[in-house]
Amino acid sequence: MSRFGSYRASVKRWGENSPTIQRLRALLWADTKRKMEVNAQAADAEQRRREAEAAEAVKAVQQRRHHE
């Protein structure tokens, strides 16, 4: 069962504003935030890698032109 399916079942069982559901909601949000941060860090690293590759390509072209 997906986490949202079990969440819905828990809401039915415990009620929308019960302490149990509030804790579950906080845990789900913390997990979601952590995943978003990990994805953002991976995207930043990928962007830096692409920029470094582009800078190397530009440098190689400039060196070739300089040696011609």
N, C-alpha and C positions, 0 to 999 in steps of 0.2 A: 504494500500500500504506500502511496506517495506521502510525503510529510503533510501535504495539504489535506489529503483524504483523512489521515488520522487526526489532524487538527480539527476538521469539521466534525468528526465523530466525537472528539473530546468536548467541543463547544456544546454539542447536543447533550452530552452526558452531564457536564459540570455547569453549564450556563455561561453566557457571554462575559459577564463581569466577575466571575469567581476568581479567587486568588490563584487557583491552579491554572486557569486559562491565562490570567495576566502574566504568570511566570512563564508559561509555555510561549506566549506571544513575545515576551522579552528575549527568551532563548532563540526563537526563530529569527527575530530581528537582529540579534547579535551575530548569529551565523550568517545571515544575509549580508550584513555590513562587512564581516570578515572576508567573505567571498568577493564582494565588490572591491575591497581594498587590494586583495591579491590580484584580481583581474586588472586593476588600475596600475599596479606595480609592474605586472607583466607587459602591459601596453606601453608604459614608460620605457622599460628596458628595450622593447622592440623598436620604439621610436629612436632611442639613442643609438642602437645598433645600425639602423638604416641611415641615420645622419652621419655616423662614422664611416660607413661604406661610401656614401656620397662624397664626403670630404676626401677620402682616399682616391676615389675615381677622378675627382677634380685635380688633385695633386699629381696624379699619374699623367693626366692629359697635359698639365702645365709643364711637367718635366720633359715629356716628349716634344712639346713645342720648343722648349728651351734648347734641347739638344739638336734640333733640326737646323 
